[in-house]
Amino acid sequence: MSTGTDFSLSSVTAIADDIRYYTRGLYRELSTKNVFLWAQAIAFKVLVTIVPIVILATGIVGRVLQGEDAFATVAGFIRELLPPDQSTNLISFLEQLQSASVTIVGVGGIGLFLSALSLFITLRIAVSNAFEQNWHKERTLIGGYLFDARMVVQVGLLFVLTVGLSVGLPEIFNRFVTALPGNTTPLQRLWRNALHATSLGLPLLITMAMFYQLYYLVPLPHPRKRSAFAGAAIAAILWEATKQAFTYYATYVGQFDRYGAEAGDLSALGNTFGLIVAFVFWVYFSSIVLMIGAVVASLYEHRHVTAGHLPGDEPPPEALPITDPPDAPPAGDPSGVSSSSDAPSAPPDDAPPPDSGS
């Protein structure tokens, strides 16, 4: 009984120590490091990246319109929808877009890559700032740019994948469940619950992998995988929660016409403005989440390297790391073998032999 009680008390004490360490550490790191300033810089770079995305999407639309059937269908729809003078101007604009679509796609693609590269330069500096400790190193200028180009591909693909799954999976799963025979059968309810859990869990895992790459690959030397995973788990949970909150707002809350018939004239403008404001706030809060995850990963690694000291309370740089490396002998080796400096030295070769005591 006492053994179980001692184990429970030790577990509670360990959890309390963890909560105390990370609470004090987060407060100290958020107070001393420019976390919110870096979050604003990241959010600004994300919003700037939207411009080449719009240009690229416009060029892609022009490429699609190069097909005769597609352009004829769109032109016919415009002529039926708008008066002759307005429809003629719009169709003329679409023809110019169609002819210049290759150039627009090229400009948009190059602009997107350069803006994404600039974004990841800011991400690298921001995450490195969150991990900044006495034992960390900086990349060279060329090495940093090459690393940023690599991360544009790695992290960018995961970002597109997790956002695409969050948007597309619920609709695909709803159609699949609706196509099942019966409306309230236990099998259909089971499928609905399983697919709903999948639509939440799969993007969460991909998001965690996205943050893990940032927290593990950006700092030099690389932290332990456990430290990067701890920060990635916190950031992924918070980011998925904000993503679901933004989706809920865009779907159910941000509709001005739901507040009364008198708002009908302003519904389109109000809905668009509300979504823009909500999107900007979501981008900024996502940047804060990314920085908080980096700080948590840094605290986890700092606790290991300094044997539990908070940032600012660790020993001088020459004493770090104070935890023994795997191949180092433990301090105060109890084996009883003295060091070479304490062992008696062998007599020189030309020393006279000791007196035999005759």
matplotlib code that plots the C-alpha trace (Angstrom):
import matplotlib.pyplot as plt

x = [0.0, 2.8, 4.5, 1.4, 0.9, 4.5, 4.3, 1.1, 2.7, 5.8, 3.7, 1.7, 4.9, 6.5, 3.4, 3.3, 7.0, 6.4, 3.5, 5.5, 8.6, 6.7, 4.5, 7.4, 9.5, 6.8, 6.2, 9.9, 10.6, 7.5, 8.7, 12.3, 12.1, 10.3, 7.8, 4.8, 6.9, 8.1, 4.6, 3.5, 6.4, 5.3, 1.7, 2.7, 4.8, 1.9, -0.5, 2.1, 2.3, -1.5, -0.8, 1.2, -1.2, -4.0, -1.9, -1.1, -4.8, -5.8, -3.3, -4.6, -8.1, -6.8, -5.2, -8.5, -10.3, -8.0, -10.2, -12.8, -15.7, -14.8, -14.5, -17.7, -19.6, -18.3, -18.9, -22.5, -23.2, -21.8, -23.9, -27.1, -26.2, -25.0, -26.1, -24.5, -22.0, -20.8, -20.6, -18.6, -16.0, -15.8, -15.4, -12.7, -10.9, -11.2, -9.7, -6.7, -6.4, -6.5, -3.8, -1.5, -2.2, 1.2, 3.0, 0.7, 1.3, 5.0, 5.0, 2.7, 4.8, 8.1, 6.5, 5.0, 8.3, 10.2, 7.5, 7.5, 11.3, 11.1, 8.5, 10.7, 13.6, 11.5, 10.3, 13.9, 15.0, 12.0, 12.3, 16.0, 15.3, 12.9, 15.6, 18.4, 20.6, 24.3, 25.1, 23.2, 24.9, 24.0, 24.0, 26.1, 24.4, 24.4, 23.6, 20.6, 19.2, 19.6, 18.0, 15.1, 14.6, 14.5, 11.9, 9.7, 9.2, 9.0, 6.9, 4.9, 3.7, 2.6, 0.8, -1.2, -2.0, -3.3, -5.4, -6.7, -7.7, -9.4, -11.5, -12.1, -12.4, -15.6, -17.5, -16.2, -17.1, -20.6, -21.3, -20.1, -22.2, -25.3, -24.9, -25.0, -28.4, -30.6, -30.6, -30.3, -28.8, -26.1, -23.7, -24.2, -23.7, -20.5, -19.2, -20.1, -18.3, -15.2, -15.0, -15.5, -12.6, -10.5, -11.2, -10.0, -7.1, -5.4, -4.9, -3.7, -1.0, 0.1, 0.2, 2.3, 4.8, 4.9, 5.7, 8.1, 10.3, 10.5, 11.4, 13.9, 15.7, 15.9, 18.0, 21.7, 22.7, 19.4, 17.5, 16.5, 13.6, 11.6, 11.9, 10.8, 7.9, 6.7, 6.6, 5.0, 2.3, 1.3, 1.4, -0.5, -3.4, -3.6, -3.4, -6.1, -8.3, -8.0, -8.5, -11.7, -12.9, -12.2, -14.1, -17.0, -17.1, -16.9, -19.7, -22.2, -21.4, -20.1, -23.4, -24.9, -28.2, -29.0, -29.5, -32.6, -34.1, -32.9, -29.3, -29.9, -28.4, -25.2, -25.0, -22.5, -20.2, -20.5, -19.8, -16.7, -15.4, -16.0, -14.2, -11.2, -11.0, -11.4, -8.8, -6.2, -6.8, -6.5, -3.1, -1.8, -3.0, -1.5, 1.9, 1.6, 0.8, 3.9, 6.1, 4.6, 5.3, 8.9, 9.3, 7.9, 10.3, 13.1, 12.1, 12.0, 15.5, 16.8, 15.5, 17.4, 20.7, 20.8, 19.4, 16.2, 17.3, 15.1, 16.4, 18.5, 19.2, 21.6, 25.3, 27.9, 28.4, 31.6, 29.8, 27.1, 25.9, 26.1, 24.4, 26.9, 27.2, 26.7, 30.4, 31.6, 32.5, 30.1, 31.2, 32.9, 33.5, 33.0, 35.1, 38.1, 40.4, 42.5, 43.3, 46.6, 47.7, 47.2, 48.8, 52.5, 54.7, 57.1, 60.8, 63.0, 65.0, 68.4, 67.3, 69.5, 67.8, 66.4, 68.6, 67.9, 68.6, 71.7]
y = [0.0, 2.4, 1.7, 2.6, 5.7, 6.8, 6.3, 8.4, 11.2, 11.1, 11.3, 14.2, 16.0, 15.4, 16.8, 19.8, 20.4, 20.2, 22.7, 25.1, 24.8, 25.4, 28.1, 30.1, 29.3, 30.5, 33.7, 34.4, 33.6, 35.6, 38.5, 38.5, 37.4, 39.3, 36.4, 38.6, 40.9, 37.8, 36.6, 39.9, 39.6, 36.1, 37.1, 40.0, 37.7, 35.3, 38.1, 39.3, 35.7, 35.9, 38.4, 36.0, 33.3, 35.4, 36.2, 32.5, 31.6, 34.3, 32.9, 29.3, 30.6, 32.1, 28.7, 26.9, 29.5, 28.7, 25.7, 26.7, 25.0, 26.5, 30.1, 29.8, 28.6, 31.4, 34.0, 32.8, 33.0, 36.5, 37.7, 36.3, 37.8, 41.3, 44.1, 44.2, 47.0, 45.5, 41.9, 43.0, 44.7, 41.7, 39.2, 41.4, 41.3, 37.5, 37.3, 39.3, 37.2, 34.1, 35.3, 36.4, 33.4, 31.8, 35.0, 35.5, 31.9, 32.4, 35.7, 34.3, 31.1, 33.0, 35.5, 32.8, 31.0, 34.3, 35.3, 31.8, 32.0, 35.3, 33.9, 31.0, 33.3, 35.0, 31.7, 30.5, 33.6, 33.6, 30.0, 30.4, 33.4, 31.2, 28.6, 31.1, 29.8, 29.8, 26.6, 27.3, 28.3, 30.3, 29.2, 30.8, 33.2, 30.8, 27.8, 29.6, 30.5, 26.9, 25.6, 28.0, 26.8, 23.3, 24.1, 25.9, 22.5, 20.3, 22.4, 24.0, 20.6, 19.6, 22.9, 22.6, 19.0, 19.7, 22.6, 20.7, 17.7, 20.0, 21.6, 18.5, 15.5, 16.5, 17.1, 13.8, 11.9, 13.4, 12.3, 8.9, 8.5, 9.9, 7.3, 4.5, 2.6, 3.7, 6.9, 5.9, 2.5, 1.7, 1.0, 4.4, 6.1, 4.1, 5.1, 8.8, 8.8, 7.0, 9.3, 12.4, 11.3, 10.6, 14.1, 15.6, 13.2, 13.0, 16.8, 16.9, 14.4, 16.1, 19.5, 17.9, 16.7, 20.2, 21.9, 19.0, 19.8, 23.4, 22.8, 20.0, 21.2, 24.9, 25.1, 24.3, 21.9, 20.1, 19.5, 16.0, 14.6, 14.4, 18.1, 18.9, 16.6, 18.2, 21.6, 20.3, 18.5, 21.7, 23.8, 21.3, 21.0, 24.8, 25.4, 22.8, 24.3, 27.8, 26.3, 24.6, 27.9, 29.9, 27.3, 27.4, 31.2, 31.3, 28.7, 29.6, 32.9, 35.3, 35.7, 39.2, 38.2, 36.0, 39.0, 40.3, 41.2, 44.8, 43.6, 42.1, 45.0, 44.8, 41.0, 40.5, 43.4, 42.5, 38.8, 39.6, 42.2, 39.8, 37.0, 39.2, 40.4, 36.9, 35.6, 38.2, 37.4, 33.7, 34.2, 36.3, 33.8, 31.0, 32.8, 33.2, 29.4, 28.6, 30.7, 29.3, 25.8, 26.8, 28.2, 25.0, 22.9, 25.2, 24.9, 21.1, 21.0, 23.6, 21.6, 18.5, 20.3, 22.3, 19.6, 21.5, 25.1, 27.8, 30.1, 32.8, 30.6, 28.2, 28.1, 30.1, 29.1, 27.3, 25.0, 23.9, 21.4, 20.2, 16.9, 14.2, 13.1, 9.4, 8.7, 10.7, 9.1, 10.1, 12.7, 11.2, 7.8, 5.2, 2.6, 3.4, 3.8, 6.9, 9.2, 9.2, 12.4, 10.9, 7.5, 7.1, 7.7, 5.0, 5.5, 6.7, 4.2, 5.5, 5.6, 3.4, 0.2, 0.5, -0.6, -4.2, -3.6, -5.6]
z = [0.0, 0.9, -2.4, -4.4, -2.3, -2.7, -6.5, -6.7, -4.6, -6.7, -9.9, -8.6, -7.5, -10.9, -12.7, -10.4, -11.1, -14.8, -14.7, -12.5, -14.8, -18.1, -16.7, -15.3, -18.4, -20.8, -18.9, -18.7, -22.4, -23.6, -21.5, -22.6, -26.2, -29.0, -29.6, -30.4, -32.6, -34.6, -34.8, -36.4, -38.9, -39.8, -40.2, -42.5, -44.7, -44.9, -46.0, -48.6, -50.0, -50.9, -53.7, -55.9, -55.1, -56.5, -59.6, -60.1, -59.7, -62.3, -64.8, -64.2, -64.9, -68.2, -69.1, -68.5, -70.7, -73.6, -74.4, -77.0, -75.2, -71.8, -73.2, -75.2, -72.2, -70.0, -72.7, -73.2, -69.5, -69.3, -72.2, -70.6, -67.2, -68.1, -70.4, -73.9, -73.1, -69.9, -71.2, -74.2, -72.0, -69.7, -72.5, -74.0, -70.7, -70.6, -74.1, -73.0, -69.9, -72.1, -74.4, -71.5, -69.2, -69.8, -68.7, -65.7, -64.6, -64.8, -62.9, -60.3, -59.9, -59.5, -57.2, -55.1, -54.7, -53.8, -51.3, -49.8, -49.6, -47.8, -45.5, -44.5, -44.0, -41.4, -40.0, -39.6, -37.8, -35.6, -34.6, -34.1, -31.8, -29.8, -29.4, -28.8, -25.9, -25.1, -27.0, -30.3, -33.6, -36.6, -40.3, -42.9, -45.3, -48.3, -46.1, -44.6, -48.1, -49.3, -46.1, -46.7, -50.2, -49.0, -46.3, -48.8, -50.5, -47.4, -45.1, -48.0, -49.2, -45.7, -45.2, -48.5, -47.6, -44.1, -45.3, -48.2, -46.1, -43.5, -46.3, -48.5, -46.2, -44.3, -47.6, -49.1, -46.0, -45.7, -49.3, -48.6, -45.4, -47.2, -49.9, -47.5, -47.3, -44.5, -42.5, -38.8, -38.9, -36.3, -39.2, -40.7, -37.3, -36.8, -40.2, -39.5, -36.2, -37.6, -40.6, -38.5, -36.2, -39.3, -40.7, -37.5, -36.7, -40.1, -40.5, -36.9, -37.6, -40.8, -38.9, -36.2, -38.8, -40.3, -37.0, -36.1, -39.1, -38.1, -34.5, -35.2, -38.4, -37.8, -34.6, -34.7, -33.2, -33.6, -30.4, -29.3, -31.2, -28.0, -27.5, -31.1, -30.8, -27.5, -29.1, -32.3, -30.4, -28.5, -31.7, -33.7, -31.2, -30.8, -34.6, -35.4, -32.8, -34.4, -37.8, -36.8, -35.1, -38.3, -40.3, -37.9, -38.1, -41.9, -42.2, -39.5, -37.8, -40.4, -42.2, -41.9, -43.5, -40.5, -38.3, -40.1, -43.4, -43.2, -43.5, -46.9, -48.8, -46.7, -46.4, -49.3, -48.3, -44.6, -45.1, -47.2, -44.7, -41.8, -43.4, -44.2, -40.6, -39.3, -41.7, -40.7, -37.0, -37.7, -39.5, -36.6, -34.0, -36.0, -36.0, -32.2, -31.9, -34.0, -31.7, -28.5, -29.8, -30.5, -27.0, -25.5, -27.5, -26.4, -22.8, -23.0, -24.5, -22.1, -19.1, -20.3, -21.1, -17.9, -15.6, -14.9, -14.8, -16.2, -18.9, -17.1, -14.1, -15.9, -15.0, -17.1, -20.8, -20.0, -17.6, -20.2, -20.9, -17.3, -18.0, -18.7, -22.4, -23.1, -23.5, -20.5, -17.2, -14.4, -12.0, -8.9, -10.5, -7.7, -9.4, -7.3, -10.3, -9.9, -12.8, -14.5, -12.8, -9.4, -10.1, -9.1, -12.1, -13.3, -12.5, -15.4, -17.3, -16.1, -12.4, -10.1, -8.8, -5.3, -2.5, -1.6, 2.1, 2.3]

ax = plt.figure().add_subplot(projection="3d")
ax.plot(x, y, z, "-o")
ax.set_aspect("equal")
plt.show()
